[in-house]
Amino acid sequence: MARSIAILYFSGTGNTEALAEDFRNEFRKKKKKTELIRVEDLLSGKAVFRPKDHDLIGIGYPIHALSFPRIFVRFLRDLPRAQDKRTFIFKSPGDPFGNGGSTAYLRKKLNQKGYQVIYETTLVMPANVFFRYPDSMIKQLFLHAQKKIKQAVDEILHNTVRLQKNNLFLDIFTEFFNRGAHLACYLFGKEMRTTKACNLCLVCVKKCPTQNIRLEQKKIKFGRKCTLCVKCFCICPKNAVYYRGMKWAIVKPWYDLARIMKDRQIRPDHLTPRTRGYFRRFYKYLIKNQ
Ligand SMILES: Cc1cc2nc3c(=O)[nH]c(=O)nc-3n(C[C@H](O)[C@H](O)[C@H](O)COP(=O)(O)O)c2cc1C
């Protein structure tokens, strides 16, 4: 039985953070001491993580190009070694397609560092790129994720082993696609710009998890360390950050998960047995047991 739990997570726009907080709440209800640690705080030395202080580790991340975000390359490299540490993974894609991609590579890397992945769960959340889902669907997805977290916490504490079934094709495709995306972060991250609406409040500079944004000669400049988490787009109070050549890629207007969850007028009933077309697989994801 786990006594102390550490949940290490990365979240660009708040979805994975909301899930991590939910995991913490559920573990705390079971009287388990649980600590949340942001990956970027770990990398910058702001937070300390000692595997021996915990007997269960959670790792959470948003899906970027079928797998983990670029910042995880450094995270995995710097993660302190552990010994047979029980670990669970939760990932938050914006679409149930492909189960969020293979976790074979991540599991292998964690295993090499002494983290034994015993449980995985995919928690579909609103997409922060391409499509702005309706508020009622956003609420429905998050409520469903909360239900799954409750079940996951029960199962993890009862030592249930639940691992995603990967296959060779998915493993190879995911790794190929994801590495391409990491290269794209390097190449295209620099292509962010700010419009005239920018008032140099520097929120983006302060909050960028990879310290990729700086003020230079009274202008906001973007570097090559971008992890494409799109936090700068969503936190800009003036909505002034955009991606050169791909303005359409980021969802607008931005959704406020906390507001949507609080608003009683928003009913979580967008996906129904009658849902067809693009969103049909979202409904199928809702009715699947796991
Ligand atoms: C660069 C980038 C790539 C993404 N790739 C995928 C993907 O391959 N599959 C998917 O389902 N969602 C993808 N998404 C959507 C996010 O995974 C999803 O919205 C997630 O819940 C965001 O979590 P966060 O708010 O914690 O950052 C991508 C988002 C970004 C910014």
Ligand as a Chemical Component Dictionary entry (heavy atoms), coordinates in Angstrom:
data_LIG
# 
_chem_comp.id                   LIG 
_chem_comp.type                 NON-POLYMER 
_chem_comp.pdbx_formal_charge   0 
_chem_comp.three_letter_code    LIG 
# 
loop_
_chem_comp_atom.comp_id 
_chem_comp_atom.atom_id 
_chem_comp_atom.alt_atom_id 
_chem_comp_atom.type_symbol 
_chem_comp_atom.charge 
_chem_comp_atom.model_Cartn_x 
_chem_comp_atom.model_Cartn_y 
_chem_comp_atom.model_Cartn_z 
_chem_comp_atom.pdbx_ordinal 
LIG C1  C1  C 0 1.763  20.609 -30.400 1  
LIG C2  C2  C 0 0.559  19.808 -29.988 2  
LIG C3  C3  C 0 0.365  18.542 -30.502 3  
LIG C4  C4  C 0 -0.754 17.801 -30.143 4  
LIG N1  N1  N 0 -0.886 16.543 -30.639 5  
LIG C5  C5  C 0 -1.959 15.794 -30.307 6  
LIG C6  C6  C 0 -2.100 14.458 -30.803 7  
LIG O1  O1  O 0 -1.253 13.929 -31.531 8  
LIG N2  N2  N 0 -3.202 13.747 -30.443 9  
LIG C7  C7  C 0 -4.157 14.278 -29.628 10 
LIG O2  O2  O 0 -5.133 13.592 -29.353 11 
LIG N3  N3  N 0 -4.048 15.551 -29.122 12 
LIG C8  C8  C 0 -2.967 16.311 -29.440 13 
LIG N4  N4  N 0 -2.851 17.589 -28.926 14 
LIG C9  C9  C 0 -3.898 18.115 -27.998 15 
LIG C10 C10 C 0 -3.482 18.021 -26.537 16 
LIG O3  O3  O 0 -2.832 16.815 -26.263 17 
LIG C11 C11 C 0 -4.669 18.116 -25.574 18 
LIG O4  O4  O 0 -5.466 19.213 -25.814 19 
LIG C12 C12 C 0 -4.188 18.102 -24.128 20 
LIG O5  O5  O 0 -5.263 17.771 -23.279 21 
LIG C13 C13 C 0 -3.589 19.422 -23.688 22 
LIG O6  O6  O 0 -3.133 19.296 -22.361 23 
LIG P1  P1  P 0 -2.517 20.499 -21.516 24 
LIG O7  O7  O 0 -3.618 21.523 -21.397 25 
LIG O8  O8  O 0 -2.173 19.883 -20.208 26 
LIG O9  O9  O 0 -1.340 21.017 -22.254 27 
LIG C14 C14 C 0 -1.722 18.344 -29.263 28 
LIG C15 C15 C 0 -1.531 19.627 -28.742 29 
LIG C16 C16 C 0 -0.405 20.355 -29.104 30 
LIG C17 C17 C 0 -0.225 21.734 -28.540 31 
# 
loop_
_chem_comp_bond.comp_id 
_chem_comp_bond.atom_id_1 
_chem_comp_bond.atom_id_2 
_chem_comp_bond.value_order 
_chem_comp_bond.pdbx_ordinal 
LIG C1  C2  SING 1  
LIG C2  C3  SING 2  
LIG C2  C16 DOUB 3  
LIG C3  C4  DOUB 4  
LIG C4  N1  SING 5  
LIG C4  C14 SING 6  
LIG N1  C5  DOUB 7  
LIG C5  C6  SING 8  
LIG C5  C8  SING 9  
LIG C6  O1  DOUB 10 
LIG C6  N2  SING 11 
LIG N2  C7  SING 12 
LIG C7  O2  DOUB 13 
LIG C7  N3  SING 14 
LIG N3  C8  DOUB 15 
LIG C8  N4  SING 16 
LIG N4  C9  SING 17 
LIG N4  C14 SING 18 
LIG C9  C10 SING 19 
LIG C10 O3  SING 20 
LIG C10 C11 SING 21 
LIG C11 O4  SING 22 
LIG C11 C12 SING 23 
LIG C12 O5  SING 24 
LIG C12 C13 SING 25 
LIG C13 O6  SING 26 
LIG O6  P1  SING 27 
LIG P1  O7  DOUB 28 
LIG P1  O8  SING 29 
LIG P1  O9  SING 30 
LIG C14 C15 DOUB 31 
LIG C15 C16 SING 32 
LIG C16 C17 SING 33 
# 
